[in-house]
Amino acid sequence: VRAGWLAQPEQLLGDAWWSILDALLVPSGPALRAAVDLADSDDVPVIFRVTTRLELAWLLVGAGERVEAAAVLRHALQEAERLGHVPLLRIVSGFS
């Protein structure tokens, strides 16, 4: 995926999409937190508001940060409910 993305013309690289994709491919706390912020912008499909938070929550649980993960999951669940996205609702609810 990374190689395909990097093969695009230069003007398409370095935007919010790259930051989100990179955070999902090489997850870290700072990268996923930045991806969550970027996913909240109007030029990113709304499902990324849920998926970036879900990835961040998985990372946080793995790091033992369950309280923060629960807060992130609550927000993800609220977004999935607002969107009426049943598959994401099931995934987030199942992880919660």
C-alpha positions in Angstrom: 0.0 0.0 0.0 2.8 2.4 1.0 4.6 1.8 -2.3 1.5 2.4 -4.3 0.7 5.6 -2.5 4.3 6.9 -2.9 4.2 6.2 -6.6 1.6 8.9 -7.1 2.5 12.3 -8.5 4.3 14.6 -6.0 1.4 17.1 -5.8 -0.8 14.3 -4.3 1.6 13.5 -1.5 2.0 15.2 1.9 -1.6 16.0 2.5 -4.1 14.8 5.2 -4.6 11.6 3.4 -0.9 10.7 3.6 -0.8 11.4 7.3 -3.9 9.3 7.9 -2.6 6.4 5.8 0.8 6.5 7.3 -0.7 6.4 10.8 -2.7 3.4 9.9 0.2 1.6 8.4 2.7 2.4 11.1 0.6 3.1 14.2 1.9 5.2 17.0 0.1 7.3 19.6 1.2 10.6 18.2 0.5 9.6 14.6 -2.9 8.2 15.4 -3.9 11.2 17.5 -2.9 13.4 14.6 -4.9 11.2 12.2 -8.0 11.5 14.4 -7.7 15.3 14.2 -7.3 15.2 10.5 -10.2 12.8 10.1 -12.5 15.3 11.7 -11.9 17.8 8.8 -14.5 18.2 6.1 -12.4 16.9 3.2 -12.0 13.4 4.6 -14.7 10.7 4.4 -16.6 10.6 7.7 -16.0 6.9 8.3 -12.4 7.8 9.0 -13.7 9.6 12.1 -14.6 6.2 13.4 -11.8 4.1 12.0 -8.9 6.3 13.2 -10.4 6.4 16.7 -10.8 2.6 16.7 -7.2 2.1 15.7 -6.1 4.6 18.4 -8.2 2.7 21.0 -6.6 -0.6 20.0 -3.2 0.9 20.4 -4.1 2.4 23.8 -5.5 -0.8 25.1 -2.3 -2.6 24.0 -0.3 0.1 26.0 -2.5 -0.4 29.1 -4.2 3.0 28.7 -7.8 1.6 29.2 -9.4 4.8 30.5 -8.3 6.9 27.5 -9.2 4.0 25.2 -12.7 3.9 26.6 -13.1 7.7 26.0 -11.9 7.3 22.4 -14.2 4.4 21.8 -17.2 6.3 23.2 -16.5 9.0 20.6 -16.1 6.4 17.9 -19.4 4.8 18.9 -21.2 8.2 18.9 -19.9 8.9 15.4 -20.9 5.5 14.1 -24.4 6.0 15.5 -24.7 9.4 14.0 -23.7 8.0 10.7 -26.0 5.0 11.0 -23.1 2.8 9.9 -24.1 -0.6 11.1 -20.9 -2.5 10.4 -18.8 0.1 12.2 -21.3 0.1 15.1 -20.9 -3.6 15.4 -17.1 -3.4 15.3 -16.8 -0.6 17.8 -19.5 -2.1 20.1 -17.7 -5.5 20.0 -14.4 -3.9 21.0 -16.0 -1.8 23.7 
